[in-house]
């Protein structure tokens, strides 16, 4: 059964999004320059911290010691991960609160562009084209950012032999369901809720801003998108 994520929480509870059986009921979207500026500033501050770590890493590289070399490798990997997250925060603030495009979004084409852009996807992500062209009127840049976050979040939970299936299907006469299925050879599924809570929180916020229902399950992410045609 698919469950929807809900951000409502009582004081003192966990700051991470909770799993609830209630549906997300977001408000309608509106360009919000203050929110966009906040995410831009947050990304800038994260990058400033990373720059400081980089400086000390360069100093460590001058130490001719095997232990120091291993430490530098670990630090470099962490820097790459944090830089990636900083870019995602920046993209989120730029795209989710931007003015929407005027043209309908063709979902298969959008998904193809996202998977092509993710170098780490390779053959681990399979796209299943819709039987008929699937168009939606959802904000194009916001939907791109939301889907990219969800695909990367799901990929971070894959084992070495795991893969993703992404498909668009008719949910009913008025909505498309876009599914991201997580497939593992042994039938086991990782708990996505503990991998990248920031990505999941950003995805949920984007969904709320643009009136998209986001459904959550251990082995699946799904979006309900209004149909055109």
QUIVENJO-V992051 format. One record per residue. RES is the residue in one small letter. PSI is psi in degrees with one decimal (* if undefined). BURIAL is + if it has 24 or more other ideal C-beta (glycine too) atoms within 12 Angstrom, else -. Layout:
res;psi;burial
RES;PSI;BURIAL
RES;PSI;BURIAL
This chain:
res;psi;burial
x;136.4;-
x;139.9;+
x;150.4;+
x;145.9;+
x;141.6;+
x;130.0;+
x;-6.6;+
x;128.7;-
x;147.7;-
x;159.5;-
x;138.8;-
x;-4.1;-
x;178.2;-
x;140.2;-
x;-13.5;-
x;150.8;-
x;137.0;+
x;156.0;+
x;128.0;+
x;156.3;-
x;10.1;-
x;152.0;-
x;149.8;-
x;128.4;+
x;78.5;-
x;158.8;+
x;162.9;-
x;155.4;-
x;152.8;+
x;134.6;-
x;131.2;-
x;96.5;-
x;-30.7;-
x;-44.2;-
x;-42.7;+
x;-42.1;+
x;-36.0;-
x;-45.4;-
x;-34.3;+
x;-43.3;+
x;-39.4;-
x;-44.7;+
x;-41.2;+
x;-43.6;-
x;-38.2;-
x;-43.4;+
x;-35.9;-
x;-40.7;-
x;-41.5;-
x;-39.4;+
x;-39.9;-
x;-41.0;-
x;-38.4;+
x;-40.3;-
x;-47.2;-
x;-29.4;-
x;-41.5;+
x;-36.7;-
x;-42.6;-
x;-32.8;-
x;-22.0;-
x;-12.5;-
x;120.8;-
x;75.4;-
x;135.4;-
x;-39.4;-
x;-42.6;-
x;-37.5;-
x;-41.4;-
x;-37.9;-
x;-42.1;-
x;-41.4;+
x;-44.1;-
x;-41.4;-
x;-41.6;+
x;-41.1;-
x;-41.6;-
x;-39.4;-
x;-43.1;+
x;-41.2;-
x;-43.2;-
x;-35.7;+
x;-40.0;-
x;-44.7;+
x;-39.5;+
x;-39.2;+
x;-38.5;+
x;-38.7;+
x;-43.6;+
x;-45.2;+
x;-39.4;+
x;-51.4;+
x;-35.4;+
x;-42.5;+
x;-40.4;+
x;-31.8;+
x;11.9;+
x;163.6;+
x;138.9;-
x;155.0;+
x;167.3;-
x;-13.3;-
x;146.5;-
x;154.8;+
x;128.5;+
x;115.2;+
x;-41.8;+
x;-42.3;+
x;-41.6;+
x;-45.4;+
x;-40.3;+
x;-42.0;+
x;-41.1;-
x;-48.7;+
x;-38.4;+
x;-37.0;-
x;-23.9;-
x;100.1;+
x;-31.3;-
x;-7.7;-
x;-51.6;+
x;-135.2;-
x;7.4;-
x;-7.9;+
x;122.4;+
x;128.1;-
x;130.7;+
x;104.6;-
x;148.0;-
x;150.3;+
x;-30.8;-
x;155.2;-
x;129.2;-
x;112.0;+
x;144.3;+
x;156.3;+
x;10.0;+
x;145.1;+
x;117.8;+
x;-48.9;+
x;-37.3;+
x;-41.8;+
x;-39.5;+
x;-47.3;+
x;-43.1;+
x;-47.4;+
x;-39.2;+
x;-43.1;+
x;-44.5;+
x;-40.6;+
x;-44.2;+
x;-37.4;+
x;-45.6;+
x;-38.9;+
x;-32.8;+
x;-17.8;+
x;-6.3;+
x;142.7;+
x;179.0;-
x;-34.1;-
x;5.6;-
x;166.0;+
x;169.7;+
x;139.9;+
x;128.6;+
x;126.8;+
x;151.9;+
x;129.6;+
x;161.2;+
x;120.1;-
x;-42.1;+
x;-163.9;-
x;-13.4;-
x;-7.9;-
x;148.2;+
x;146.7;+
x;120.6;+
x;115.4;+
x;138.3;+
x;104.2;+
x;133.2;+
x;118.7;+
x;128.2;+
x;141.7;-
x;-35.2;-
x;4.2;-
x;-1.8;-
x;152.2;-
x;135.9;+
x;154.9;-
x;101.1;-
x;-22.0;+
x;-15.0;+
x;0.8;-
x;-62.8;-
x;75.3;+
x;-29.4;+
x;-44.3;+
x;-43.1;+
x;-39.7;+
x;-42.9;+
x;-41.2;+
x;-43.1;+
x;-40.5;+
x;-41.8;+
x;-40.8;+
x;-42.9;+
x;-39.3;+
x;-28.5;+
x;25.1;+
x;42.2;+
x;132.3;+
x;123.8;+
x;118.5;+
x;140.8;+
x;134.1;+
x;159.3;+
x;-31.1;-
x;15.1;+
x;146.4;+
x;142.6;+
x;142.7;+
x;138.8;+
x;118.6;+
x;136.4;+
x;136.9;+
x;149.0;+
x;126.7;-
x;*;-
